[in-house]
Amino acid sequence: MNESVINKTSEYFKKNGIILPTISELCDPNLIDIDIKNRLKNINKDEINPLNLFRVHWFNNLDHSGFSEVPEHIVLPNEFTGVEAKIIVNIGRLFPLITAHKVLAAYGCLIPRILNGTFDYENHKTVWPSTGNYCRGGVAISRILGLKSVAVLPEGMSKERFDWLEKWVNNKNDIIKTIGTESNVKEIYDACNKLKKDPRYDIINQFKEYYNYSIHRAVTGPSFQKSFLKVKSDTNLIPRFYVAASGSSGTLAAGDYLKENLNVKIAVVEAEECPTLLYNGYGEHNIQGIGDKHVPLIHNVMNTDFVIGVSDKATNNLNMIFNTLEGQKFLHLTKNFESNFVNRLPEFGFSSIANILASIKLAKHMKLGSNDAIITVATDGADLYLSELEKTRKEFKGIYDQTACSEIYAQYLKGVSTDHTLELNQREKERIFNLGYYTWVEQQGIEINDFEKRKNQTFWNEHYNYMLSLDNQIKEFNSM
């Protein structure tokens, strides 16, 4: 604890009208003070206003006029998925500032530093390495707290991400573009290691930040439990699986909560074009939102039960029919899906579509029935990939018409198979766990003992419990 920095930061925040929400308030917005709720009604969700911190949770309603009883979610029609199981998709695009859930991860990673006085707003800059949304979340949280920040991400990420960053950073030099695309995570680390030589930079690396793990287990997990219980209501619906793309593995941590409280099994999704977890493989792909060619340090591998591969050909093409007039016309008029449902398909970004396809694969592989449920997540929406949509349309071979939509639908949705689906036994879990050694011990200098102790669930429970314990510190900080 650096008391002098804590006191200085508290005064700075108070001067700027900044109140930090507690972890409990993010889990249950009903606990948020009524005065703050009323003030939020007059504040735009994307405004650079510290009160928007109280929207950094899963309970924002569709028009952001208030908070919902449970997280906004969509239960996919069985005719759409082709399986009997209910697939429940929790919607992440309703988060403020960046229309993606990574603002929650950024808040969870930054707050302990502020509460402990290890981050000094006068002398330090936050650095947010990412393959897209996390660095935007970090910049957004930093900006509304009045902190300096730097975004580090591959140059090949979607144009929309860079357009957003240029409006939010104080200086365009605070956007560092590294070589490559989604799969080039090591290049991000290399850039951060150079910055780290300057003590002014605080590298908040989502792939190794246990706070990223613990904030999702503490907030996202119980939030998804509430949406499931809403769907279940008085039925005999049984939660069977939680499915989430790997990314930094932060969102996967919600599965640890759901496993403990709902007895689900956890399935992690990766790109077939870069099957690191599946086959020790490598490659390039375009399912933006998944970082790969390595195993994140915060992936609780020994508690993971399945790995499922999804092709970026499927996500690219389905993104096209979900988000074009031609495709939506096909789905509504030819396939007879209700317009209310078709109009919501743009709420699914690339990794969201991957999660849905993986859920369908798993339901088929496990032969799930009508009383079974899979819980998954749409971390962002299609609005972050409009430029990628245009690329797909330009690369499309042939005429893009109703016939083409029918072929895409048949091949990539109705034709979902169970290939590249791996159930993890003890040996497979250890194989994947050991893959992380090369990145974290050999390349990034993590001590071998610190690496190995991640095999024990007690280690993860301690990080989770620490995040829960921050409420008292946050209250004390706010009242200083």
Secondary structure as GFF3:
##gff-version 3
##sequence-region A 1 480
A	DSSP	alpha_helix	3	15	.	.	.	ID=ss1
A	DSSP	alpha_helix	23	27	.	.	.	ID=ss2
A	DSSP	three_ten_helix	29	31	.	.	.	ID=ss3
A	DSSP	alpha_helix	34	40	.	.	.	ID=ss4
A	DSSP	three_ten_helix	50	55	.	.	.	ID=ss5
A	DSSP	beta_strand	73	75	.	.	.	ID=ss6
A	DSSP	alpha_helix	78	81	.	.	.	ID=ss7
A	DSSP	beta_strand	86	91	.	.	.	ID=ss8
A	DSSP	alpha_helix	102	116	.	.	.	ID=ss9
A	DSSP	beta_strand	125	129	.	.	.	ID=ss10
A	DSSP	alpha_helix	133	144	.	.	.	ID=ss11
A	DSSP	beta_strand	148	154	.	.	.	ID=ss12
A	DSSP	alpha_helix	159	168	.	.	.	ID=ss13
A	DSSP	three_ten_helix	172	174	.	.	.	ID=ss14
A	DSSP	beta_strand	175	178	.	.	.	ID=ss15
A	DSSP	alpha_helix	185	195	.	.	.	ID=ss16
A	DSSP	beta_strand	201	203	.	.	.	ID=ss17
A	DSSP	alpha_helix	210	215	.	.	.	ID=ss18
A	DSSP	pi_helix	216	220	.	.	.	ID=ss19
A	DSSP	alpha_helix	221	232	.	.	.	ID=ss20
A	DSSP	beta_strand	238	245	.	.	.	ID=ss21
A	DSSP	alpha_helix	253	262	.	.	.	ID=ss22
A	DSSP	beta_strand	265	271	.	.	.	ID=ss23
A	DSSP	alpha_helix	276	279	.	.	.	ID=ss24
A	DSSP	three_ten_helix	301	303	.	.	.	ID=ss25
A	DSSP	beta_strand	306	310	.	.	.	ID=ss26
A	DSSP	alpha_helix	312	322	.	.	.	ID=ss27
A	DSSP	alpha_helix	325	329	.	.	.	ID=ss28
A	DSSP	pi_helix	330	334	.	.	.	ID=ss29
A	DSSP	alpha_helix	339	342	.	.	.	ID=ss30
A	DSSP	three_ten_helix	345	347	.	.	.	ID=ss31
A	DSSP	alpha_helix	350	365	.	.	.	ID=ss32
A	DSSP	beta_strand	372	378	.	.	.	ID=ss33
A	DSSP	three_ten_helix	382	385	.	.	.	ID=ss34
A	DSSP	alpha_helix	386	395	.	.	.	ID=ss35
A	DSSP	alpha_helix	402	409	.	.	.	ID=ss36
A	DSSP	pi_helix	410	414	.	.	.	ID=ss37
A	DSSP	beta_strand	421	423	.	.	.	ID=ss38
A	DSSP	alpha_helix	426	437	.	.	.	ID=ss39
A	DSSP	pi_helix	438	443	.	.	.	ID=ss40
A	DSSP	alpha_helix	448	452	.	.	.	ID=ss41
A	DSSP	three_ten_helix	453	455	.	.	.	ID=ss42
A	DSSP	alpha_helix	457	479	.	.	.	ID=ss43
###
